[in-house]
Amino acid sequence: MSDFWQGKRVFLTGHTGFKGSWMALWLSQMGAQVTGYALPPDTELALFDQLDIANRISSQFGDINSYEALLSALDEAKPDFVFHLAAQSLVLRGYSDTLTTWQTNVMGTANLFEALRVLKRPATVVAVTTDKVYRNTEAHHAFVEDDPLGGIDPYSASKAGTELVVNSYRSVLLQEKLPIRVASARAGNVIGGGDWCENRLVPDIARALIANEPLLTRNPQAVRPWQHVLEPLAGYMQLAELLHGDPQFADAYNFGPDITDNRTVQDVIVESLKSWPGTYAPTDNSDMPHEANLLMLNIEKAKAKLGWAPRWNFETAVAKTMQWYRQTHEGADPVELSLAQIAEFTRS
């Protein structure tokens, strides 16, 4: 995969976020010419800064809700590939900032595709959504890509809306015979070093351990498809490479763990404490907004069509994640540690 990306022009939205920072580091390390477009990091401590992404790629602070600015950035970058990661990506913030969530996740995505449509340049596009796009009745069912889209909370519903935008523009671009190929990627619950977002399990664990405080957690029995951040990123790049060569891959794909690695929140905590000892206590979540208790993805399509498969199991993913937090807290260089984990992942 690394040879393929040498010299490729890549436009990466959301490069200041957790996943975007990992992807910017990986792509730049493989020799891609990356242009990032995103708002500045919204956390005091940010992986974007820890990995010095601003000096590794061409970084531009901008809002995907600003159509003219986005159009100008795309016109200047002239990308061969577009990875669309920019989003309002927090379930609880979707309740407190609902209009912005809809605006960013739906209209921001429409802005991106309309800009590409206007520019008419050849491009391969992977739009990243989430496992939460599916209408979740919490039956014991691992979602396949053809399952109905839905979402009760604003974040999940808005990301289902993102998928509708992607699918519509895919059809429009095809009808207009424009040389733009489009796929969407639905990833599970991603963990890994350097996530500092609020109200996310692993960052909350890391902050508590750093402060030597008990872990307080909501929904300890909630089941999620946990995976290390490098798993879906490898999937996005593999999908883009295949789609670049063949339009038959213009479709939606789930990227998640094997079914046996769908685990509870409590499992993540217990496994985390093996790498970094501490204490935890469940909290009362009776007054919390709705979040699904059961969510699983079926990844057979990505395995069969793309030849993609998870490399690290649940235990390894959690161990690598907590090692990153603990070792950087103890003085390890975040860049060196992240590059070492990428190298280890690609060898596995």
Summary of the structure (lengths in Angstrom):
residues: 348
radius of gyration: 19.0
end to end distance: 13.8
largest distance: 58.3
contacts: 1213
relative contact order: 0.14
helix: 48%
strand: 17%
